[in-house]
Amino acid sequence: MSDDVATLRNLTACEIAGKVARGECTARALAHAYLSFIEQSEPKLHAYLRWLPDSALSQADAIDRARDAGAPLGPLAGVPMALKDIFVTRGVETTCGSRVLSGWVPPYQGTHAARLEQAGAVLLGKLAMDEFAMGSSNENTPFEAVRNPWALDHVPGGSSGGSAAAVAARSCAFSLGTDTGGSIRQPASLCNVVGIKPTYGRVSRYGMIAFASSLDQAGPICQDVRDAARVLAVIAGHDPLDATSLDVPVPDYEAACARGCKGVRVGVHRAAMDLDGLDPEVRAAFERSLELLRDCGASLCDVELPHFSHAVATYYVLCTAEASSNLARYDGVRYGLRVQGGNLLDMYENTRAQGFGAEVKRRIMLGTFVLRKDSYQAYYGRAQRVRTLVARDYEAAFARCDVIASPTSPVPGFRVGERVDDPLAMYLSDVFTIGANLAGLPAMSLPGGFSRATHTRPRLPIGLQLCAPRLAEETLFAVGRSYEAATTWGQDIAPGARI
């Protein structure tokens, strides 16, 4: 690969769109460069479930023809991107990382893919994920586990680990992930990239395969904050095909990036810093980040989130209940895998037994239990009431501050296989991120530093999370861009980007 091509791969999405629009490079050359790197790197990274050279080059050629003809180009014209395999793509196999959907080729285009295509983005392929978005490490998969570009024997986080790893490895300029309890932000933290979960309803869920419908949200994973602002502006907005889609205007997120954070009040829930399992280096990096925010003009204040300690348990009651309902449709009758049996019931049982992995089965069973008649009020009903209390905690906290800062993940990336037999430890990976999902709030993870390399652990990324009130994504972009400009961590290139 020439130095010129390698340089192009390190450009941000906004920079690429500008070069294509000005005719400084062709969309085809860009697509070819990324596809060549994917072919070279995938035997080690496993970020892609499938890549699409023919259709990607065809899309790129269409962009080049439009530019040469003087036609107006979209805001992401020629930008190579990839989608988590949870997003429905017409004519391209979509499995949600599961054998139960193997062979399913959707006959329609989801809203996310359609809007990105209309904006001129070039789809390189579909990205690996934890099966049905259930996991925090990308090890819950019947396929190859995704590797972290910063250390190939470490996990990239999950469930959008393929989305974060691909951006960190520069095998796409940006990606889309989904976030049910932190699955955009946690892998963004572990891979040293920017990830944002928007307000619930800000982005359509049409064409996004459901895990837990009241929690799932799509969002971008990018190299920097400005890229995230541009991509979110493309995919956000009302969609008549989704009843949960909010019919409210989409602000100019890129303009918000220039506002700075002078005078912004940053709330800190100090009690969370005493959490068991919080890595000392994560805590130290977080304290440094708070000082940087203060240097950027923000002020700090303490806030209380009284029900913080109940969020993880509440989340796992609710998400498993919704998963048990949503995944009932995968029975071998309509699409995907079908394993024959002696009768219809045998076919159902055989298909689901062979099609679902261990973690998906665990969550279906938990969800079925909490929805039983004799368990419903004790578990599901109580969890819904606690969810309301969590949302009220955030509402009270935002009366005192504009954003709430915390670590994104309590630990840097752990080794592949290290926690695979300890589901509880895995679930606690999302302790800082789950609250935003329960309350339906926007939250962003930013590169927040690195752990020190030792004889037992390599140098690994650490993330800073910012959470804002409902529909206040502009505040996240303003504060995030100001913080980003004061640091250099996001400019580091992962070793996996040079494979």
PyMOL commands that set and color helices and strands:
alter all, ss='L'
color gray80, all
select helices_A, chain A and resi 3-9+13-22+27-45+53-68+99-101+111-118+131-133+161-168+185-191+225-235+253-256+270-274+280-295+308-329+344-355+358-370+377-397+423-430+434-439+473-485+489-491+495-498
alter helices_A, ss='H'
color red, helices_A
select strands_A, chain A and resi 48-51+80-84+122-127+174-179+194-197+217-222+265-268+299-302+403-407+443-450+461-467
alter strands_A, ss='S'
color yellow, strands_A
deselect
rebuild
show_as cartoon
